[in-house]
Structure formats: C-alpha cells, structure tokens
C-alpha cells in the first residue's frame, strides 16, 4: 500500500516550498523537479507518477511554484539565480536524511528543474550513485549536454530538436557516453509539442514516456 503526505521546505526569503511524498516502502525513490511553466500536473509528470505508482517506486515532488510567485516574477536575473540556488540548497539539506534511507535515488528535472539539479550537483549535494534525467534543459541544449557529459552519474538527456534552446548544429551532433544517453525527439518543442499537430504531439509524449520508463526501470533493476 502506498501513502501520500506533504512536507514543507523553507527556501529563499522564507518562502515555503511544498513537497508531496508518495511512499510504499520501496528501496528506490524518484525526485521530481518540474519547470516554471511545466508543473507536476503537466503530462510528463502526470504519467510518470502513474508509472511510479504501478511499479511501487516512491516519489518526492517539489512544487516551488515560481510562476505563481509575484516576488520571483518581478525579480531581475541576478536575484532569480540567487533565489533558485538558495532553494536548491534548502531542498537538498531537507531531503538529505530522507534520501539516505533509499538504496537508489533518481532525479528527473524538466526545464527550470534542470537548473535546480545543476545547483545541487555543483554544491556536491547529490549522491555520486544517483541517476539523472535531463528533460529540455533551459540553459541551452549544447551547454547543458556538455555539463551532463562531465558528470560521473549515469544520465538520460532528452530534448526536442524544435526546442528554442536547440541551435541548428545540435541535432545529431551531441554524442553520448557509457554514462550519458542522448535521446532526440525530432521537431518537438520545449514542451515536446508539435505546434498545431495534436496527433504528433501525442506521439512525442509517448516517445518521452517510453524512454523515461526504460531508463528508470533499467536503473532500478541494474
């Protein structure tokens, strides 16, 4: 049986960061870092939640709600960077004792969520044996790829070639390693959408979910 409960993290400027934990006693947990405009209720995270429930894998969803926060939206770039870095550290410190009880830890970051994850990695607040998923990073696809390639953790790096952060030289040129798997969704935008084409958008979402499922289940069983 799985149980759901919430906890609070106090982040930048005493801002509350709600957290939802779904636990069924698994040895594996997946930490979910959504984007600013791509919440935990958005399609990828919705279906990922269903996958984790089916497989009895625990999850921790972080709802920093930047898009709803007037103070964040009115801040300049420097303050936003400080805000995210402070929140990332607070999240890692609070979750540290929780994650220590798991045999395997995976992180899934989408868009802005990859920035949160990167701050934690830079501060060495992520376990060396963690598994990482990078979905449509916001700081430039090639730059994010170079960063992910430099890490020791095993990663899945997935993006759409129609993403604004994907420069014309990106498709087909980002090489993987034995620690980094690259998946390109042809023509997909930042939200994995195909503009004006609903069937194609659904196909894109299906590709994203199939690769997520494969990577997560392989990580759990490996």
DOTIDO-38740 format. One line per field, with one value per atom (N, C-alpha, C): atom name; residue number from 1; x, y, z. Coordinates in steps of 0.001 Angstrom, whole numbers. Layout:
name <- c(CA, ...)
resi <- c(NUM, ...)
east <- c(X, ...)
north <- c(Y, ...)
up <- c(Z, ...)
This chain:
name <- c(N, CA, C, N, CA, C, N, CA, C, N, CA, C, N, CA, C, N, CA, C, N, CA, C, N, CA, C, N, CA, C, N, CA, C, N, CA, C, N, CA, C, N, CA, C, N, CA, C, N, CA, C, N, CA, C, N, CA, C, N, CA, C, N, CA, C, N, CA, C, N, CA, C, N, CA, C, N, CA, C, N, CA, C, N, CA, C, N, CA, C, N, CA, C, N, CA, C, N, CA, C, N, CA, C, N, CA, C, N, CA, C, N, CA, C, N, CA, C, N, CA, C, N, CA, C, N, CA, C, N, CA, C, N, CA, C, N, CA, C, N, CA, C, N, CA, C, N, CA, C, N, CA, C, N, CA, C, N, CA, C, N, CA, C, N, CA, C, N, CA, C, N, CA, C, N, CA, C, N, CA, C, N, CA, C, N, CA, C, N, CA, C, N, CA, C, N, CA, C, N, CA, C, N, CA, C, N, CA, C, N, CA, C, N, CA, C, N, CA, C, N, CA, C, N, CA, C, N, CA, C, N, CA, C, N, CA, C, N, CA, C, N, CA, C, N, CA, C, N, CA, C, N, CA, C, N, CA, C, N, CA, C, N, CA, C, N, CA, C, N, CA, C, N, CA, C, N, CA, C, N, CA, C, N, CA, C, N, CA, C, N, CA, C, N, CA, C, N, CA, C, N, CA, C, N, CA, C, N, CA, C, N, CA, C, N, CA, C, N, CA, C, N, CA, C, N, CA, C, N, CA, C, N, CA, C, N, CA, C, N, CA, C, N, CA, C, N, CA, C, N, CA, C, N, CA, C, N, CA, C, N, CA, C, N, CA, C, N, CA, C, N, CA, C, N, CA, C, N, CA, C, N, CA, C, N, CA, C, N, CA, C, N, CA, C, N, CA, C, N, CA, C, N, CA, C, N, CA, C, N, CA, C, N, CA, C, N, CA, C, N, CA, C, N, CA, C, N, CA, C, N, CA, C, N, CA, C, N, CA, C, N, CA, C, N, CA, C, N, CA, C, N, CA, C, N, CA, C, N, CA, C, N, CA, C, N, CA, C, N, CA, C, N, CA, C, N, CA, C, N, CA, C, N, CA, C, N, CA, C, N, CA, C, N, CA, C, N, CA, C, N, CA, C, N, CA, C, N, CA, C, N, CA, C, N, CA, C, N, CA, C, N, CA, C, N, CA, C, N, CA, C, N, CA, C, N, CA, C, N, CA, C, N, CA, C, N, CA, C, N, CA, C, N, CA, C, N, CA, C, N, CA, C, N, CA, C, N, CA, C, N, CA, C, N, CA, C, N, CA, C, N, CA, C, N, CA, C, N, CA, C, N, CA, C, N, CA, C, N, CA, C, N, CA, C, N, CA, C, N, CA, C, N, CA, C, N, CA, C, N, CA, C, N, CA, C, N, CA, C, N, CA, C, N, CA, C, N, CA, C, N, CA, C, N, CA, C, N, CA, C, N, CA, C, N, CA, C, N, CA, C, N, CA, C, N, CA, C, N, CA, C, N, CA, C, N, CA, C, N, CA, C, N, CA, C, N, CA, C, N, CA, C, N, CA, C, N, CA, C, N, CA, C, N, CA, C, N, CA, C, N, CA, C, N, CA, C, N, CA, C, N, CA, C, N, CA, C, N, CA, C, N, CA, C, N, CA, C, N, CA, C, N, CA, C, N, CA, C, N, CA, C, N, CA, C, N, CA, C, N, CA, C, N, CA, C, N, CA, C, N, CA, C, N, CA, C)
resi <- c(1, 1, 1, 2, 2, 2, 3, 3, 3, 4, 4, 4, 5, 5, 5, 6, 6, 6, 7, 7, 7, 8, 8, 8, 9, 9, 9, 10, 10, 10, 11, 11, 11, 12, 12, 12, 13, 13, 13, 14, 14, 14, 15, 15, 15, 16, 16, 16, 17, 17, 17, 18, 18, 18, 19, 19, 19, 20, 20, 20, 21, 21, 21, 22, 22, 22, 23, 23, 23, 24, 24, 24, 25, 25, 25, 26, 26, 26, 27, 27, 27, 28, 28, 28, 29, 29, 29, 30, 30, 30, 31, 31, 31, 32, 32, 32, 33, 33, 33, 34, 34, 34, 35, 35, 35, 36, 36, 36, 37, 37, 37, 38, 38, 38, 39, 39, 39, 40, 40, 40, 41, 41, 41, 42, 42, 42, 43, 43, 43, 44, 44, 44, 45, 45, 45, 46, 46, 46, 47, 47, 47, 48, 48, 48, 49, 49, 49, 50, 50, 50, 51, 51, 51, 52, 52, 52, 53, 53, 53, 54, 54, 54, 55, 55, 55, 56, 56, 56, 57, 57, 57, 58, 58, 58, 59, 59, 59, 60, 60, 60, 61, 61, 61, 62, 62, 62, 63, 63, 63, 64, 64, 64, 65, 65, 65, 66, 66, 66, 67, 67, 67, 68, 68, 68, 69, 69, 69, 70, 70, 70, 71, 71, 71, 72, 72, 72, 73, 73, 73, 74, 74, 74, 75, 75, 75, 76, 76, 76, 77, 77, 77, 78, 78, 78, 79, 79, 79, 80, 80, 80, 81, 81, 81, 82, 82, 82, 83, 83, 83, 84, 84, 84, 85, 85, 85, 86, 86, 86, 87, 87, 87, 88, 88, 88, 89, 89, 89, 90, 90, 90, 91, 91, 91, 92, 92, 92, 93, 93, 93, 94, 94, 94, 95, 95, 95, 96, 96, 96, 97, 97, 97, 98, 98, 98, 99, 99, 99, 100, 100, 100, 101, 101, 101, 102, 102, 102, 103, 103, 103, 104, 104, 104, 105, 105, 105, 106, 106, 106, 107, 107, 107, 108, 108, 108, 109, 109, 109, 110, 110, 110, 111, 111, 111, 112, 112, 112, 113, 113, 113, 114, 114, 114, 115, 115, 115, 116, 116, 116, 117, 117, 117, 118, 118, 118, 119, 119, 119, 120, 120, 120, 121, 121, 121, 122, 122, 122, 123, 123, 123, 124, 124, 124, 125, 125, 125, 126, 126, 126, 127, 127, 127, 128, 128, 128, 129, 129, 129, 130, 130, 130, 131, 131, 131, 132, 132, 132, 133, 133, 133, 134, 134, 134, 135, 135, 135, 136, 136, 136, 137, 137, 137, 138, 138, 138, 139, 139, 139, 140, 140, 140, 141, 141, 141, 142, 142, 142, 143, 143, 143, 144, 144, 144, 145, 145, 145, 146, 146, 146, 147, 147, 147, 148, 148, 148, 149, 149, 149, 150, 150, 150, 151, 151, 151, 152, 152, 152, 153, 153, 153, 154, 154, 154, 155, 155, 155, 156, 156, 156, 157, 157, 157, 158, 158, 158, 159, 159, 159, 160, 160, 160, 161, 161, 161, 162, 162, 162, 163, 163, 163, 164, 164, 164, 165, 165, 165, 166, 166, 166, 167, 167, 167, 168, 168, 168, 169, 169, 169, 170, 170, 170, 171, 171, 171, 172, 172, 172, 173, 173, 173, 174, 174, 174, 175, 175, 175, 176, 176, 176, 177, 177, 177, 178, 178, 178, 179, 179, 179, 180, 180, 180, 181, 181, 181, 182, 182, 182, 183, 183, 183, 184, 184, 184, 185, 185, 185, 186, 186, 186, 187, 187, 187, 188, 188, 188, 189, 189, 189, 190, 190, 190, 191, 191, 191, 192, 192, 192, 193, 193, 193, 194, 194, 194, 195, 195, 195, 196, 196, 196, 197, 197, 197, 198, 198, 198, 199, 199, 199, 200, 200, 200, 201, 201, 201, 202, 202, 202, 203, 203, 203, 204, 204, 204, 205, 205, 205, 206, 206, 206, 207, 207, 207, 208, 208, 208, 209, 209, 209, 210, 210, 210, 211, 211, 211, 212, 212, 212, 213, 213, 213, 214, 214, 214, 215, 215, 215, 216, 216, 216, 217, 217, 217, 218, 218, 218, 219, 219, 219, 220, 220, 220, 221, 221, 221, 222, 222, 222)
east <- c(844, 0, 884, 467, 1239, 536, 1339, 826, 1335, 504, 866, 780, 1812, 1768, 2645, 2503, 3245, 4225, 5193, 6120, 6440, 7031, 7350, 8851, 9358, 10742, 10718, 11526, 11603, 12803, 12514, 13553, 13909, 14229, 14702, 13691, 14193, 13355, 12156, 12390, 11357, 10158, 10352, 9272, 9075, 7824, 7521, 7524, 8173, 8203, 7452, 6249, 5504, 6149, 6058, 6615, 5564, 5398, 4483, 5282, 5102, 5822, 4818, 5106, 4304, 5218, 4856, 5745, 4989, 5625, 5073, 6117, 7189, 8235, 9259, 9354, 10312, 11746, 12698, 14113, 14598, 13710, 14064, 13126, 13679, 12855, 13255, 12258, 12481, 12105, 13045, 12816, 12441, 11317, 10757, 10923, 11658, 11865, 11185, 9988, 9268, 9842, 9263, 9668, 8811, 9134, 8356, 6952, 6844, 5540, 5112, 5799, 5502, 5449, 4265, 4095, 4089, 3934, 3827, 2530, 1592, 349, 424, 1502, 1669, 1858, 1641, 1565, 2726, 3966, 5087, 5096, 4919, 4949, 3700, 2565, 1349, 1532, 1991, 2149, 3333, 4354, 5469, 4998, 4138, 3571, 2800, 2041, 1303, 2252, 3336, 4343, 4952, 5317, 5952, 4989, 3707, 2711, 2596, 2554, 2417, 3590, 4780, 5985, 6336, 5476, 5713, 7064, 7348, 8556, 8141, 8813, 8477, 8815, 8134, 8419, 8338, 9103, 9096, 8972, 7834, 7586, 7787, 8610, 8924, 8127, 7329, 6452, 6878, 7972, 8489, 7632, 6767, 5734, 6294, 7404, 7982, 7032, 6304, 5408, 4274, 3943, 2868, 3375, 4693, 5275, 5569, 4818, 4960, 6369, 6917, 8255, 9291, 9167, 10109, 9924, 8691, 8431, 8886, 8883, 9294, 10789, 11494, 12922, 13752, 14931, 15839, 16579, 17397, 18072, 18984, 19711, 20631, 19879, 18781, 18019, 17370, 16900, 16319, 17351, 18578, 19629, 19918, 19995, 20223, 19066, 17863, 16649, 16693, 16964, 16986, 18113, 19292, 20420, 20111, 19471, 19110, 18075, 17074, 16055, 16664, 17550, 18171, 18921, 19647, 20389, 19435, 18357, 17395, 16708, 16361, 15724, 16658, 17922, 18883, 19126, 19266, 19504, 18326, 17114, 15920, 15692, 15911, 15659, 16795, 17957, 19119, 18851, 18314, 18050, 17016, 16057, 15043, 15687, 16481, 17092, 18122, 18724, 19740, 19163, 17846, 17217, 16913, 17240, 16963, 18232, 18067, 19210, 19531, 18474, 18684, 17876, 18504, 17871, 17999, 16879, 16865, 16302, 16809, 16295, 15781, 14594, 14049, 13793, 14568, 14399, 13899, 12893, 12350, 12562, 13202, 13333, 14038, 13356, 13966, 14406, 13736, 14128, 15549, 16055, 17446, 18415, 17983, 18825, 18933, 17807, 17827, 18775, 18660, 19518, 20990, 21254, 22648, 23249, 22490, 22988, 23352, 22532, 22812, 24049, 24203, 25387, 26651, 26592, 27759, 28177, 27193, 27472, 27732, 27784, 28019, 26976, 25728, 24611, 23802, 24333, 23686, 24612, 24059, 24856, 25583, 26796, 27577, 26933, 26122, 25500, 24069, 23656, 22312, 22208, 20991, 20688, 19967, 20308, 19804, 19070, 17962, 17230, 17117, 17580, 17557, 16521, 15431, 14370, 14323, 14610, 14511, 15143, 16453, 17111, 16926, 16921, 16652, 17909, 19057, 20263, 21040, 20315, 20947, 21216, 20712, 20833, 22294, 23093, 24505, 25272, 25016, 25705, 25315, 24016, 23558, 24118, 24189, 24755, 26220, 26985, 28402, 28534, 27643, 27686, 27352, 26254, 25854, 26947, 27619, 28689, 29879, 30058, 31201, 30975, 29745, 29403, 29726, 29840, 30062, 28788, 27674, 26405, 25857, 25152, 24516, 23298, 23179, 22136, 21426, 20158, 19383, 19167, 19536, 19439, 18489, 17301, 16250, 15747, 15661, 15206, 14550, 13782, 13186, 14032, 14163, 15009, 14344, 13066, 12385, 12388, 13090, 13203, 13983, 13533, 14276, 15728, 16016, 17383, 18256, 17669, 18408, 18853, 20118, 20650, 20729, 20797, 20771, 21852, 22948, 24039, 23854, 22793, 22611, 22149, 21069, 20542, 21600, 21730, 22653, 24102, 24424, 25833, 26216, 25246, 25540, 25787, 27023, 27386, 27182, 26809, 26662, 27931, 27901, 28997, 28381, 29221, 28669, 27903, 28040, 27319, 26207, 26161, 25205, 24496, 23173, 22365, 21642, 21724, 21089, 19867, 18722, 17517, 16987, 16845, 16278, 14865, 13933, 12577, 12474, 12474, 12517, 11374, 11730, 10753, 10006, 10174, 9411, 9895, 8957, 9284, 9670, 9720, 10184, 9270, 8004, 7054, 6794, 7658, 7557, 6342, 5856, 4699, 5126, 4190, 4320, 3255, 3662, 2731, 1627, 381, -771, -1058, -315, -468, -673, -1918, -2219, -1764, -2067, -1595, -73, 659, 2121, 2576, 1900, 2247, 2069, 1001, 772, 1852, 2274, 3366, 4653, 4912, 6106, 6062, 4910, 4763, 4983, 4471, 4662, 6143, 6891, 8329, 9051, 8671, 9279, 9026, 7777, 7424, 8072, 8162, 8812, 10273, 10961, 12370, 12545, 11648, 11691, 11468, 10455, 10151, 11339, 11915, 13057, 14233, 14581, 15728, 15493, 14319, 14039, 14027, 13339, 13261, 14626, 15427, 16776, 17641, 17446, 18224, 17851, 16569, 16113, 16607, 16602, 16944, 18431, 19183, 20621, 21451)
north <- c(-1193, 0, 1250, 2251, 3481, 4602, 5429, 6541, 7854, 8879, 10200, 11201, 11983, 13045, 14205, 15318, 16506, 16944, 17731, 18363, 19748, 20588, 21935, 22167, 22870, 23321, 24852, 25475, 26926, 27343, 28054, 28440, 29908, 30468, 31855, 32834, 33766, 34824, 34253, 33104, 32446, 31968, 31751, 31256, 29759, 29348, 27936, 27172, 26017, 25133, 23854, 23661, 22439, 21206, 20106, 18839, 17751, 16930, 15789, 14496, 13642, 12370, 11235, 10328, 9115, 7939, 7172, 6109, 4808, 3728, 2407, 1461, 2024, 1185, 707, 1374, 978, 1287, 588, 895, 1975, 2408, 3403, 4591, 5788, 6991, 7850, 8517, 9441, 10840, 11774, 13167, 13940, 14644, 15307, 16817, 17401, 18843, 19376, 19950, 20439, 21752, 22248, 23532, 24652, 25893, 27016, 27006, 26689, 26625, 25209, 24254, 22841, 22149, 22120, 21712, 20187, 19750, 18327, 17725, 18583, 18106, 18062, 18534, 18526, 17085, 16855, 15471, 14558, 14973, 14072, 13658, 14612, 14281, 13516, 13817, 13059, 11579, 11292, 9896, 9235, 10028, 9482, 9062, 9871, 9493, 8199, 8013, 6762, 5572, 5783, 4721, 4340, 5321, 5039, 4335, 4724, 4027, 2567, 2344, 980, 107, 687, -73, -48, 593, 717, 1365, 2429, 3224, 4519, 4865, 6076, 7325, 8422, 9677, 10852, 11882, 13140, 14259, 14937, 16011, 17369, 18206, 19535, 20577, 21348, 22326, 23735, 24237, 25556, 26718, 26519, 27479, 28856, 28885, 30174, 30993, 30313, 31029, 31728, 31281, 31875, 32915, 32999, 33858, 35246, 36237, 37589, 38144, 37852, 38333, 37777, 36492, 35874, 36458, 36565, 37054, 38491, 39282, 40677, 40874, 39803, 39897, 39957, 40564, 40574, 39241, 39082, 37812, 37400, 38350, 38017, 37519, 38180, 37748, 36398, 36173, 34864, 33759, 34009, 32993, 32713, 33781, 33595, 32832, 33144, 32503, 30995, 30624, 29211, 28484, 29117, 28480, 28256, 29246, 29108, 28007, 27975, 26932, 25548, 25443, 24156, 23615, 24501, 24076, 23672, 24450, 24135, 22800, 22550, 21282, 20118, 20257, 19169, 18906, 19959, 19782, 19097, 19504, 18937, 17490, 17212, 15855, 14885, 15414, 14559, 13370, 13581, 12439, 11472, 11992, 11124, 10245, 10852, 10108, 9102, 9382, 8467, 7099, 7021, 5743, 4884, 5382, 4633, 4044, 2874, 2236, 2915, 3364, 4033, 5326, 6362, 7672, 8138, 8562, 9139, 10556, 11431, 12789, 12990, 13575, 13936, 15436, 16172, 17611, 17993, 18854, 19356, 20865, 21338, 22764, 23438, 24334, 25010, 24021, 22878, 21859, 21366, 21429, 21029, 22048, 23307, 24330, 24060, 23715, 23339, 22169, 21162, 19981, 20348, 21220, 21603, 22328, 23201, 23871, 22843, 21826, 20802, 19987, 19703, 18969, 19789, 21077, 21945, 22011, 21975, 22049, 20669, 19652, 18274, 17822, 18151, 17775, 16620, 15991, 14854, 13647, 12515, 11310, 10936, 10417, 10004, 8849, 8044, 6888, 7172, 8451, 8809, 8680, 8525, 8518, 9829, 10404, 11733, 11724, 12466, 12651, 14144, 14540, 15935, 16052, 16768, 16940, 18403, 18658, 20001, 21064, 20974, 21987, 23400, 24394, 25768, 26592, 26134, 26947, 26615, 26268, 25935, 24447, 23797, 22340, 21912, 22566, 22153, 22399, 23521, 23807, 22800, 22495, 21524, 20139, 19786, 18493, 18391, 19453, 19448, 19263, 19902, 19764, 18328, 17786, 16420, 15416, 15681, 14789, 14774, 15858, 15958, 15228, 14763, 14174, 12684, 12184, 10756, 9951, 10634, 9921, 9481, 8370, 7896, 8751, 9210, 10166, 9825, 10258, 10297, 11769, 12159, 13554, 13577, 14167, 14078, 15476, 15749, 17072, 16971, 18007, 18101, 18976, 18577, 19365, 20680, 20854, 22124, 23036, 22642, 23459, 24733, 25907, 27144, 27095, 26256, 26133, 25223, 24617, 23699, 24461, 24799, 25518, 24586, 25134, 24291, 23215, 23429, 22448, 21312, 21379, 20367, 19004, 18944, 17627, 16722, 15536, 14552, 14749, 15817, 16108, 15936, 15660, 15534, 14069, 13737, 12342, 11899, 10650, 10069, 9355, 8829, 8039, 6825, 6032, 4894, 5351, 6646, 7197, 8149, 8525, 9535, 9074, 8920, 8516, 9732, 9918, 11046, 10560, 11248, 10954, 12259, 12304, 13460, 13125, 14060, 13920, 14863, 14339, 15196, 16201, 17469, 18529, 18959, 18257, 18574, 19869, 20650, 21907, 21716, 22836, 22804, 21978, 21927, 21113, 19777, 19442, 18232, 18266, 19470, 19646, 19757, 19425, 19714, 20757, 21977, 23103, 22823, 22901, 22731, 21307, 20346, 18943, 18088, 17873, 17146, 15687, 14930, 13534, 13420, 14329, 14288, 14638, 15572, 15925, 14725, 13959, 12761, 11716, 11597, 10676, 11095, 12407, 12899, 12540, 12781, 12447, 10957, 10140, 8696, 8325, 8964, 8701, 9096, 10244, 10688, 9662, 9216, 8302, 6932, 6453, 5159, 5195, 6294, 6407, 6598, 7367, 7516, 6178, 5446, 4154, 3208, 3136, 2230, 2603, 3893, 4323, 4083, 4414, 4260, 2789, 1962, 538, -141, 241, -302, 143, 1379, 1882, 1141, 863, 162, -1280, -1931, -3357, -3599, -2580, -2762, -2848)
up <- c(0, 0, 0, -763, -848, -96, 532, 1311, 727, 796, 306, 1449, 1597, 2597, 2118, 2795, 2405, 3475, 3061, 3984, 3436, 4251, 3820, 3908, 2931, 2945, 2922, 3763, 3780, 2939, 1846, 906, 991, -140, -246, 348, 1139, 1716, 2467, 3148, 3968, 3153, 1866, 1018, 1242, 1367, 1577, 259, 244, -924, -560, -1070, -754, -1407, -693, -1165, -995, -2023, -1922, -2013, -1029, -977, -1134, -2045, -2221, -1919, -899, -436, -213, -664, -423, 119, 669, 1239, 240, -902, -1932, -1501, -2116, -1902, -2866, -3776, -4786, -4683, -4878, -4884, -6079, -6661, -7766, -7295, -7390, -7004, -8262, -8212, -9393, -9279, -10251, -10311, -11576, -11447, -12630, -13144, -14242, -14786, -14225, -14589, -14083, -14674, -15952, -16599, -16903, -16298, -16544, -15194, -14597, -13210, -13062, -11818, -11532, -12066, -12479, -13074, -14604, -15181, -16634, -17126, -18437, -18932, -18555, -18756, -18477, -17008, -16097, -14678, -14244, -14868, -14552, -14877, -16093, -16495, -15806, -15500, -14738, -13347, -12742, -11451, -11523, -12609, -12787, -12947, -13676, -13849, -12506, -11703, -10419, -9471, -9510, -8695, -9113, -10419, -10937, -10516, -10535, -10213, -8726, -7930, -6490, -6194, -6910, -6689, -6001, -4935, -4198, -5006, -4707, -5407, -4442, -4751, -3997, -5022, -5023, -5976, -5328, -5936, -5403, -6187, -5473, -6125, -5722, -6350, -5939, -6426, -7380, -7776, -8161, -8871, -9253, -10126, -11001, -11897, -11178, -9955, -9178, -8181, -8042, -7025, -7607, -7134, -7670, -7446, -6257, -5960, -6918, -7225, -8171, -9565, -10011, -11361, -11557, -10491, -10585, -10331, -10036, -9747, -11024, -10928, -12075, -12145, -13182, -13409, -12267, -11676, -10587, -9361, -9026, -7850, -8107, -9325, -9636, -9498, -9959, -9821, -8353, -7537, -6103, -5461, -5904, -5364, -5624, -6879, -7242, -6526, -6446, -5766, -4295, -3648, -2236, -2041, -2918, -2832, -3057, -4034, -4341, -3132, -2435, -1247, -125, 70, 1124, 853, -410, -781, -484, -899, -706, 780, 1576, 3018, 3694, 3324, 3959, 3542, 2257, 1764, 2069, 2425, 2644, 3551, 4757, 5651, 5085, 4304, 3688, 2619, 1747, 640, 1133, 2276, 2812, 3128, 3298, 3612, 2400, 1199, -34, -618, -1220, -1880, -3203, -3921, -5204, -5243, -5807, -5931, -7373, -7942, -9295, -9213, -10071, -10186, -11605, -11721, -13028, -13024, -13828, -13932, -15310, -15347, -16610, -16668, -17730, -17959, -16777, -16066, -14919, -13847, -13792, -12821, -13027, -14267, -14503, -13916, -13799, -13167, -11672, -11041, -9629, -9419, -10253, -10152, -10343, -11280, -11539, -10334, -9680, -8475, -7411, -7262, -6256, -6621, -7899, -8341, -8135, -8458, -8277, -6811, -5915, -4478, -3876, -4727, -4302, -3267, -3570, -2716, -3303, -4352, -4998, -4876, -4524, -4359, -5646, -5493, -6661, -7405, -6699, -7341, -7802, -7795, -8252, -9768, -10253, -11684, -12013, -13164, -13510, -14841, -14903, -16154, -16429, -17621, -18058, -19175, -18905, -19900, -20345, -21610, -22195, -21307, -21053, -20207, -20768, -19851, -20285, -20535, -20116, -20251, -21529, -22572, -23845, -23916, -24960, -25056, -25103, -25938, -26065, -24765, -24104, -22843, -21765, -21692, -20697, -20996, -22279, -22674, -22244, -22463, -22075, -20564, -19819, -18364, -17965, -18505, -18166, -18548, -19640, -20114, -19158, -18404, -17494, -16174, -15937, -14644, -14578, -13381, -13190, -13096, -12772, -12622, -13986, -13986, -15209, -15506, -16769, -17113, -18410, -18463, -19699, -20034, -21260, -21701, -22893, -22687, -23692, -24043, -25338, -25776, -27146, -27487, -28811, -29715, -30963, -31876, -32267, -31915, -32150, -30942, -29896, -28690, -29025, -28540, -28801, -28336, -27337, -26854, -27692, -28714, -29593, -30833, -30909, -32064, -33271, -34486, -35694, -35736, -35014, -35056, -34047, -33219, -32169, -32679, -33468, -33842, -34478, -33918, -34464, -34098, -33339, -33062, -31603, -30740, -29310, -28979, -28804, -28588, -27155, -26988, -25668, -25236, -24041, -23498, -22810, -22160, -21426, -20194, -19821, -18674, -19079, -20357, -20808, -22075, -21974, -23118, -23680, -24983, -25648, -26422, -26214, -26985, -27560, -28881, -29566, -30034, -29818, -30338, -31542, -32763, -33960, -34013, -34129, -34310, -33067, -31952, -30736, -30117, -29581, -28931, -27481, -26747, -25364, -24464, -24795, -24036, -24748, -25688, -26510, -27416, -27677, -28547, -30011, -30908, -32339, -32635, -32878, -32980, -33994, -33539, -34412, -34830, -34290, -34708, -33457, -33078, -31849, -31906, -32998, -33039, -32908, -33577, -33485, -32064, -31420, -30042, -29118, -29338, -28530, -28804, -30055, -30382, -29678, -29658, -28968, -27487, -26864, -25444, -25214, -26116, -25997, -26063, -26945, -27045, -25764, -25224, -23969, -22874, -22750, -21676, -21851, -23085, -23319, -22907, -23219, -22837, -21336, -20732, -19277, -18582, -19035, -18421, -18544, -19731, -19939, -19045, -19001, -18203, -16730, -16246, -14818, -14424, -15203, -14843, -14957, -15947, -16051, -14881, -14446, -13305, -12027, -11876, -10680, -10641, -11807, -11851, -11973, -12384, -12620, -11342)
